[in-house]
Amino acid sequence: MEFFRWQREAWHKQLIASGARFYLGNHQPSKQLDISILRQATDTYIRKRGLAPGSAECDQRLLELVSEHSRREQDGSRRVGFLACIHALSRQAALKLLVSMREESTKLSSHVRFLNSLVVSHLANPVYVPEREYRVAQALMQLLTTPNFLPVIMLLFENLDQDPDRYLLPPRYIKLILNTKKLCATLQGHMSQMYQDRKLMSLHNSLSWLRPLTGLQQDSTAIQVVSELLPDWRTWTTWKPNHRRLRRWEEGVFTELQRTKLRPIFDLEGPDTTGAGHGSLKESVPGCFKDIKVANDDPSVLSRVLHVLDSAQQVTGVSSVDLVIFLCIDNPSPLDPELLSLAEAILAIKDDIKIHAMLTWLQSHSDGFNSRLAALTRVIPVFDGHLALQHLLAAYISSDIIQVIPQARAEYDALLVEGVASHLGMRLYRAYKVILAASWLHPALPPELLRSIQHLPPEETLDEILDALEASQSFAPQINNYLRVAIGGHAGDADAMLPTIQRTIRFHRRDIRPDQASLAHAINNVQYLDDTVREACLQQLLVENDSFLRELLPIVRTESNMSCTDFATLLVRRYRLGCTTHQCWDQLLFCFLLYRQDEILNWSADALSARHFFQWAQDLKILFPDGDNTSSLADLGFTIPRYQWWQSLSSQYGNALASLEELFRGHGSLKWLWLEEVPEVTTMLGVLQQPYAASPQQRFVISYLQPSTYVVRLTCGTLAGLNRAAPSGQVAFESICAREQQSARGEWHRPATQALSYCWRLSPEISPADREVLRMLTLLLDLNDGVDVHGIYNARKCVLEDYRKLFVLAQELQGMQVRLRNHDVAMTVAFLDELGVEDIRPAPPTVVDSDIPIKLSSFIESIGDNHWELCFPLNEISALKRQIIGIDTASRLLLVRLQLSRQSPPKFCVHFHPPKNEGDESGPHSPHILAGVMPERSSCSTQPSTLFVYLLSRVLYTSISKSQNQLHSQVLSSTYSDVATTLSSPSSICPVYVHPHSTQFKVHRPTVCSKPQCTEIFARAPLEVRAHHLLSNPMVLELLLACVWETNQYVGPAEKHAVRDSFPSLSGTSSVQEVLSRIQGYDDLATARENLIGWMAETFTGCLMSAPTGSKIPAMHWAGQFVLRSNGREDYDEDSSDSSDSSDEDNSDDVWEVKFFVVPVGRLWQVLCDGKIGSFDRGGSREGMDEMPEQDDGVGSKFTWQRFEKKRVILACEVSGGGSVVRVRYVFVCKEGWIPPKMRVIGDALRQSIGAMRKGRLVKE
């Protein structure tokens, strides 16, 4: 055994001495390794041991040697032993050992060792490790050791195509090596970057190794590995681009921005990313239209886009590619053949500078006019010789010119004013030149635009003009005017103006003063001047004095109609001062006038005042006398007949001219007068000249004169026709004029005047001439030339109104007659005779009516045997007093019928005229008979009962009872006197026993006295009599009802709500009977309501009324206003709402003031009944408030009844006696949310009204 041990040791030493481990230890196999030395050592060992190579024993001994050798040395020893023995091992043993080495390297993550061993094993025994596995191992080693992996991957898959031994190199091991280097992510990232950079040629070349794989089996090693490396590898194998195009793109000179912008086009030759498997994206329809919008999704358009880019690359420079980007990429509109035709036509120019000009113009459409003008100037010459471009873009170029040129001209005008327009002017000039040179463009341009640019000066002339303008501003306006025409496009003759400009420039090169230069400039600006006159003026101004030049300069510079009058005034003044004036100035003025010969006279007559017009005409006559053949005023319209007419106007109608000028000032002119445009104008002038000598009709017609030629014609025609009118025509004129004057005063209607005029014109009594004048008068009065039913109706209405007024006047006259006859009949008759007023004298007395007193003969009429009617006018009784006492406002007369007979008791009845109901006067009478019982209700046909009828009936009963035994005349006299007294002072009598009230008690309405028997009897009177003061004013009644509901008096809580809710609304009622009718009704609570009203009438005896117009506080129109005149027992004067007399007990000198109080609504009824506020009722302020309280004063003063819900009451009181007496004067019912006015606003009105009530009256309405 020791012998064999020595042999093994010799084998180990030989391997170590070979140095093989140094070659294998660095993981770098080398062909310098001499494997024969290793093989010789193994062969020696086999020979000495007598082993047969490839036998099982030999495999065992050699494997033991390899194992021993690995334990002897650390690095590479196992691999050195394997290399030394591989030729003698069997194939199975050798491959098994290699697999074990692969597994070991896998565990140690040292794949290079195994691959190194595999490479060297091929060198040692090519039979066991063939060339195929050898090359795969080499490629894998390079992948692990070199950063440039793409060539190695291509080499790897070229060898994997042959499907290597899967025992040595299984697919999983190859994929493990690739994952170790993260080649999957690296390769995909590299491909993505190349695609992102659109290096499509490089990308296509780097993936060329994939295409051979398509023919391999699915389970082949290459397919398994590539599926791990590139999962979508088949997508790239279908990519078949145009290689030449990709090369041009990748080798082409694109800027970074261009390459980025062109990506959508590059992608068309890229792989089919839609997954459809086409050779390129451009073939994948419709996915190819995702990034490039194409009209109608036409694939042929995409091919043209690629060809357009190919053409752009053939042009040197970047503009062609920028053009493609602008038209095909940045353009928001879909691509269409027309757009591509445009791109192809532009690229066909093959000149980068011209293409850049086209691109600049295309890009400037949204820019300002400056950029667009510059772009147009550069692009228009590009079209020369390119018919396709002209055909495609002529309309667009012309449209751009039409838009840009006016904008540039407008800016040029503004810059001319500022004096900085030279630069823009030259740009416009060059643009015009370019446009004029482009004859192909002219048919598409407006003729006016072409005409405006066809009169350009030569460029050197324009430079000379601009240089002169910069050198001096003295003639800047003249040059600017020329530039506005020549460059700015304004209307004018530029060719005619140019010589003047050049002449001006030459003139100003002389040494002249500023005034001379300015005047010369102004004269040169007058285009229509004769050259002879112009030169004469220019030469003369060099020697004229400065004062004349200064006066002449604004006249010539303005060069208007008014400046002509100023020019004439200046020249005439110099003539009168004896100054020498050169005739050229007269000729200059006449040139001005001759240029305006069609308008100067009309303008003068239209614009000048009368004084100025006369002066102007006289100045012209002095400057250009009649004998001057060269300057005839007749050519201007200033003829001799017109001068004669103006002379007559000036001498005969001075006042008329002044009146007309005052009327027409600011509204019109007197042209119609100066030029005799209105016939018969002298008639109107005569009326205006002497207005006081004119007739009323003439003055009326002249009052309608207005500053209008049409109205003047009508006025003149009417006045002339009025002078010539026949008597019937005069009557028609007078009637129409009178009615129109009434219409102006509101006493007549214009439609009625229209009807009257129409009827007059139809009258056969009116001549045709007068009929025409009437028509002119109708037009002058602005009446329609016709009539309708409405006009006739208004005429009838107006006539009836006139009759009614006559009747009213007759009644007033009758009333005055009655009052005067009451005082003195004889003097009244004499007075009426003197005035010429007819007096109705009574018929001679008869036996029957001889009992009528003489002084009462006009008021008492006998209507039968012992039967008389007493008449009392009621027109002196005001509406307020009628409401208080119960007389209808329509009643004009009170009629009392009285029957006196010795055989029967006296009888009487009371009536009003006109009667309220038809038939009351003509029907049968049922008078009251004096039979011991005083009347308590109405008698005869006077229905229903009223307070006044009740009072008057009892007054008549008492009066007749006292005098019935006297003579009839005495009875009639005393009865008339008592009724008249009752009418004048109805409140001074107790209505029960008709005795006067005590003098210490003054009341404001008829009310019962304090005697118990009177109160008891009055309680039996009808409800409308007892409660008249409540029923006559529905608003007061509803207010008092609301106050009653807030207290627990009279109506118990159980029936309070039922009675309250049953009350009807009283709004809209106008009479006591109507109010009572609504209250009574027919339900079960009617009696309760009547009883309540009766109780209220008995309890509340004051005089509360809605504030009359004169007593209303204007600043509180939003509130309900009521006036409490008295509580029924006040010591004030007797009521007379229209009286202004003071009370005998006037206490107006007492100190008093106005205070405001808010009392709880539960106490309001008692306060109003008392008419005063006690200390208990003064609420939050015992002394009252100086200002009307605010809404949130904390006092519970709001009503709860639905009709007054959330309303509150504020009392304005008269405080006197040092604050001890507080009388309620005003009751204000305020809505929720009201804003109280300040005392400074309402104080004066309150004090005036309360002061009048202290004197027993109200403020007059």
Secondary structure, 3 states (H helix, E strand, C coil): CHHHHHHHHHHHHHHHHHCHHHHHHCCCCCCCCCHHHHHHHHHHHHHHHCCCCCCHHHHHHHHHHHHHHHHHCCCCHHHHHHHHHCCCCCHHHHHHHHHHHHHHHHHCCCHHHHHHHHHHHHHHCCCCCCHHHHHHHHHHHHHHHCCCHHHHHHHHHHHHCCCCCCCCCCHHHHHHHHHHCCHHHHHHHHHHHHHHCCCHHHHHHHCHHHHHHHHCCCCCHHHHHHHHHCCCHHHHHCCCCCHHHHHHHHHCCCCHHHHHHCHHHHHHHCCCCCCCCCCCHHHCCCHHHCCCCEHHHCHHHHHHHHHHHHHHHCCCCCHHHHHHHHHHHCCCCCECHHHHHHHHHHHCCCCHHHHHHHHHHHHHHHCCHHHHHHHHHHHHHHHCCCHHHHHHHHHHHHHHHHHHHHHHHHHHHHHHHHCCCHHHHHHHHHHHHHHHHCHHHHHHCCHHHHHHCCCCCCHHHHHHHHHHHHHCCCCHHHHHHHHHHHCCCCCCCHHHHHHHHHHHHHHHCCCCCHHHHHHHHHHHHCCCCCHHHHHHHHHHHCCCCHHHHHHHHHHHHHCCHHHHHHHHHHHHHHHHCCCCCCHHHHHHHHHHHHHCCCCHHHHHHHHCCHHHHHHHHHHHHHHCCCCCCCCCHHHHCCCHHHHHHHHHHHHHCHHHHHHHHHHHCCCCCCHHHHCCCCCCHHHHHHHHHCHHHCCHHHHHHHCCCCCCHHHHHHHHHHHHHHHHCCHHHHHHHHHHHHHHHHHHCCCCCHHHHHHHHHHHHHCCCCCHHHHHHHHHHHHHCCCCCCCCHHHHHHHHHHHHHHHHHHHHHHHHHHHHHHHHHHHCHHHHHHHHHHHCCCCCCCCCCCCCHHHCCHHHCCCEEEEECCEEEEEEECCCCCHHHHHHHCCCCCCCEEEEEEECCCCCCCEEEEEEECCCCCCCCCCCCCCEECCCCCCCCCCCCCCCCCHHHHHHHHHHHHHHHHHCCCCHHHHHHHHHHHHHHHHHCHHHECCCCCCECCCCCECCCCCCCCCHHHHHHHCCCCHHHHCHHHHCCHHHHHHHHHHHHCCCCCCCHHHHHHHHHHCCCCCCCCCHHHHHHHHHCCCCCHHHHHHHHHHHHHHCCCCEEECCHHHCCHHHCCCEEEEECCCCCEECCCCCCCCCCCCCCCCCCCCEEEEEECCCHHHHHHHHHHCECCHHHCCCCCCCECCCCCCCCCCCCECCCHHHCCCEEEEEEEEEHHHCEEEEEEEEEECCCCCCCCHHHHHHHHHHHHHHHHCCCCCCC
